[in-house]
């Protein structure tokens, strides 16, 4: 998606865009008649919508070059496991020790290596570390699931295996919004493969364990035990592609920095989630979150097939009305008195669906297909979950105080 379909953010240094996947953001931008004062409004808006105390669990190794901070075709997890070779056999007795012992060979440590821009050395150094799980072997390749925020910005990836060996990981594909990534190593280097379970069958109160590398490789394959505290939770996260509402499982199993990307496992020894986040603030304990396997596997299959997730593209840079003082919104954007929600358009990419559909800089989107849109997070969620490339989209906007309906045809990002 590049620079476009992004929320306006003056603190751009805190957001990393991945050019290889989302484009270089250098396409020409359509300029309009909109008042210059809109730029001053934009400069006062903080684009990132971060929930206080919600943190991605990556172990940061270098303060000066930190790892990025965070986020289908139908195929069931059981089908994927059945198609995998050398799936680890596990005990059905429900023993934590048996499950951990059998799954440990499939757990890996991941080191995100980046060049220190403040150093004269050309050697890449570890900027952060996380965990991952080998979930599939196919031909000469073995595939690893982890979080996008574990590998984002990496110049190279070191994979630490259970047998003490190291392998070079190659990025197959990553998606910032769902916070998932798939890596590849040689199949001959993979000590084990973990079976994938069906998270849709989970109930609150079921026992689970987490295995990962909290605080780095020194504590590799640490096992913690807990229960599923909730099966249908939503957490708003800030990603390099803008704010997103992530569907997660809640658990009280201990999850610490470095656990990101590691598996959450049921007592049948099946991976039913990828550990991603925790709430870390005074007075809060045991609030960890994992991406459910039923969401993970369709994304993983697309990443393995295409290297990215294809989503509809508008071609806009946007900001939230709720971030602008009401008086400024009324005076400069021509909004009716009392309107405090919606999405204003700061830039329009030339030739994009937004441009061809007649959207202009300074327009305020208030509804898509008749559904009220309060902010950019809701806009993305509706666009990405309810629409497909090639669909038409009815956009309701306010322009110079007048309400208008426009129809666009959605395309894929070039």
Buried (B, 14 or more C-beta within 10 A) or exposed (E): BBBBBBBBBEEEEBBBBBEEBBBEBEBEBBEBEBBEEBEEBBEEBBBBBBEEEBBBBBBBBBEEBBBBBBBEEEBBBBEBBEEBEBBBEBBEEEBBEBBBBBBBBBBBBBBBBBBBEEEEEEEBBBBBBBBBBBBBBEEEBBBBBBBBBBBBBBEBBBBBBBEEEBBEBBBBBBBBBBBBBBBBBEBEBBBBBBBBBBBEEBEEEBBBBBBBBBEBBEBBBBBBBBBBBEBEBEBEBBBBBBBBBBBBBBBBBBBBBBBBBBBBBBBBBBBBBBBBBBBBEEEEEBBBBBBBBBBBBBBBBBBBEEBBBEBBBBBBBBBBBBBBEBEBBBEBBBBEEEBBBBBBBBBBBBBBBBBBBBBBBBBBBBBBBEEEBBBBBBBBBBBBEEBEEEBEBBBBBBBEEEEEEBEBEBBEBE
